[in-house]
């Protein structure tokens, strides 16, 4: 059985895989009450072993990130809810290292990533009870993201990977709208994400290679 598993693992070192997982994201902000938002991700990966325990694994995915915020903007306007969800098409370039123990391989990972937002949803609710939901708002939001992640995982029989990683975004999610003063919902985004603030959090994934 040991030799059989070792043969399967050696045969399956390189290949295409599919993965799914969850994202637990929030925003690195000040002066806000922040709640993490758990969403999902799914995509494809290609595993290419290099040498002495190193492997290169590019990944392409659709990943949803978000956060729930509450904040008092000024004296006569207080938010009881500010919910933002962003859906990204992402490309990650993952470098792994870990000893090959035949049946399983523990590994550490680091990866830069880039993404482009395909859709979003902004929901606000004021203390007065008025509620506003907007989708695909782009006049105050950057669609492009980039950053890095680090973490680790465990590979079984060269076929299955379970991984967890923490990601950080660079650059501000907010951009100044064209044509003057922003609308009220854009003002919320500006207050939350100015000064180079963006999403950060954890990603847990399960990958199956063919």
Secondary structure, DSSP 8 states (H G I E B T S, - for coil): -HHHHHHHHHHTSSEEEEEEEEEEEEE--SSSEEEEEEEEEEEEEEEEE-STTEEEEEEEEEEEEEEEEEEEEETTEEEEEEEEEEEEEEEEEEEEE---BTTEEEEEEEEEEEEEEEEEEEEEEETTS-EEEEES--SSB--EEEEEEEEEEEEETTTEEEEEEEEEEES-SB---TTSS--HHHHHHHHHHTTT--EEEEEEEEEEE-
